[in-house]
Amino acid sequence: MTTVHVASEPGAQFLAPNQIVPLLIGATVDEVERELVLQTLARCDGNRTRAARVLGLSVRTLRNKIRIYAASGIEVPAYQD
C-alpha cells in the first residue's frame, strides 16, 4: 500500500491514502487548512517559527491564521518547552 508523507519534520508520521481521504471528504478547504495548521502546530510543540517553515508560510501569515482561529473560539496549541 502506498503511504503519504504528511510533514517534512524528522519523525513525521506516514498515513495511508485511506486514512487521509475520510478527513477530506465533506470538509471545506478552510476546515482542512485549519486542521493542518493546528496539527502542525501541535507536532511542533507550539513553535510558530518551525510550524510556519513546515507549512511553507511566513510567520506573519501563520500568526494571522492563529488570531482568526482564536477569535472563533478554537483552541490553538501553545508553545511548550
N, C-alpha and C positions, 0 to 999 in steps of 0.2 A: 504494500500500500504506500502511496506517495505521501510524504509529510510536508507541511508548510512551516517555514521558519517565521515566527511572529515577532521577533525582536532582534536587534543587532547587538545586544549586550552579551558578554560571555555568560554561559549557563542558561541562556534563554530556553524557554520551553518550545517543543515542537507539537503541533496539532495536526491530526489527520484531517483531510478535507471534510469528512462527515462530522467533525466537531466544530468546524468553523461555520458551515452553512446554516445550522439552526440559529446561530447568533445573528446572521444577516437577514434571513427570511422574515419578512414582516416588519423589519426595522427601517426607520428613515436613515438617511445619510448622517444627519445630525446626531441621532442616537448612537449609531455605530462609531462616529468620530468621538463623541463624548466618552463612550465606554473604552475606546482605545487610549484616549488621553488619560483617563482615570486609572486604568490598569497599568499603563506605562509609568505613571507617577508612583503607583504603589510598588512596582518592581524596582524602581529607582529610589526607594525609601524616601519619597517626597522631594528628592533633589531636583529642582526645576531645571537647572542648567543641564544636567545629564539627561533628563526626560526630553527636553527640547531637542537635544542633539540626536537622541534615538528616533524621535518623531520627525526630524528634519524641519523643525520650526525654529523661529527666533525665540529667545526667552521672552521678549515683549509679547509676541503673539500667544505663547503659552500662558503667560500671566493674564492676558485679556480673556482668554477662554476660561481660565480658572475663576476669574472675577464674575463672569456670566454664570458659571455653574453655581458658585457660592450664593449669588443673588437669587438664584432659583431654588435655594434650599438643598442643593446637592452637596453631600459630604465629600470634601476633597482631601486626599491623603496628605498629612502634614509631614514636614521634614523630620527624619529620625536619625540620630547619631549612630 
